[in-house]
Amino acid sequence: MAQSLTEIAQSLIDANKKVQLIYAFNGTGKTRLSREFRLLVAPKNGDDNENNGIKVMYYNAFTEDLFFWDNDLDTDVERKLTIRPNNFTNLALGFLKDQGQDFNIISNFQHYTSQSITPKFSEDFSEVTFSLERGGDDNLENIKISKGEESNFIWCVFFSLLEQVVEIKNMDPENRPTDDFNSLEYVFIDDPVSSLDDNHLIELAVNLATLFKKSSGIQFVVSTHNPLFYNVVFNELSNKTCYMLKKFDDGTFELKPLNGDSNKSFSYHLYIKNMIEEAIATNTVEKYHFMLLRNLYEKTANFLGYPEWKRLLPEDRQLYYNRIIQFTSHSTLSNEAVPDPTEPEKQTVKLLLEHLVNSKYWKEEIQNNAAQIEPEIPINHQENDTL
């Protein structure tokens, strides 16, 4: 059923589930959904932060915007990451400072990036500088880290805070070191760190799921576009509610529940296949559908152990089809230079999809009632009331 993001956010609140996991493609509206969720729980004109404590914590693109670089344009020496003050950062960073969490943040950051890069907080936790340790006295101070490293650092700040908050919420109220988080009910996490390699992404997903399981009194919503992250979190939690978020052309959305066996209710690859089939049926094939088609071929080839995905193309015109897919999906030319697909090219998408789906592997899957390429990490959907 088509809904607005506000209506979907309200349904997540009304569900009253400990963990709700959402899969959606980039650009679908995950970040906006997290924003609508936050505004419903704690409206901006409310006084929750000042008088009643924090009701909701969230990590998304807006969280990263609270951190910005002072590049010292005059001398190009004192480069530092500045943290924008607001009700949340003042409370969160003050708490982390009081708890001596700078070491934990640094340790997590170096684990996910490099042991040679060391963050250093200012005394009031309002600024961070980074140094590159080269060994001996040959160190570089006040360096500017990459965007991926910056995202990792911001996530480590949030995760270190979340770890502490979960511990506090698990205590008896009279024994808590602070009352600031007594009112916290929800945590919304949107695509934590997309720059991690697969091994670290798996580790992050496992750590998050572990934290969810030990938490008491907090409900979590996690949205992601990454199928690996989704699958790992899913496997680690025996009890959760899962959805797929879809955006329609008219600007409305659908939050589709995913229940039962995952091989029949969720697959990144099956969803891709359905998207291409829908475009073929409505004659709306665009350039990005070639990229999706290539993705299907790559995943199938990887599963079957082929060294190259083009080995799965029709043998009689393998070189021709390979060039079409390579050019259309990886072209660096502007939109003006690469026109929309011609009718023959659209028919090529149809032909190559049918060729793949009619392959021996896919036919066996259909006969087994799976009809999809299984993800590298199997997922099994179950839904219960408690963790």
Summary of the structure (lengths in Angstrom):
residues: 387
radius of gyration: 23.7
end to end distance: 28.8
largest distance: 75.3
contacts: 1130
relative contact order: 0.13
helix: 49%
strand: 14%
